[in-house]
Amino acid sequence: MSEKRLIELETRLMYQEQTIQELNDALASQQQQLDRLEATCRKLIESVRAAVRSQGDLPHEKPPHY
């Protein structure tokens, strides 16, 4: 293998490793964001459930404008 070809392959490998690291960092960041969003959704769902439970069995009345 010629030295020029070897240098070309090493250069490609370097750029591929850099790209893989950048993609890995982006994926890790997105996973953290997804985890935070899921936690927020769970909190919101629990808040809504708690609000519904606190109202008890109220009769379903039509709003005053009907």
N, C-alpha and C positions, 0 to 999 in steps of 0.2 A: 504494500500500500504506500502510495506516495505521501510525502510529508504534507503537501498541500491538501490532499484529501483528508488526512488525519486531522489537520487543523480545522478544516471545514466541519467535520463531524463533531469535534470537540466544541466548536462554536455553537452548532445546532443544539447539542446536548445542554449547554449552558443556558441558552434561551428557553429551551423546553423546561428545564428545571425551574427557571424563574417564573415562567408562565404557570406551571403546576402550583408553585407556592402562592402566587397571586390568586389563583382560582380557589385554592384551599382556604386562604384567608377570607375571601369573599363568601365562601360557603359557611365557614364558621360564624361570620358576622350575621349572615341571614338566619342561621339556626338560632343564634342568641335572640335575634329580633322575633322570630317565630315563637320561641319559648316565652318571651315577655308578652306577646299578643295572646297566647293561649292562657297564660295566667290572668291577664286582664279580662278575657272572656269568661273564665271560670268565676272570677269575682263578680262580674256584672250579672251573670246568671244567678248566682247565689243571692245577690242583692234583690233581684226581681222576685225570686222565690220567697225570700223573707218578707218582702213587702206584700206579696199576695197572701201569705200565711197570716200576717198581722191584721189584714182586713177581715179575716174570718169569713163566715157565710153571709155576706150581704146580699139582699135580694137584687136581682138584675133589673134596675129601673131604667127607664128611658131618660135620656138627658132632658133638661127643662125645655129645650127648644122644640121638642116634638109635640 
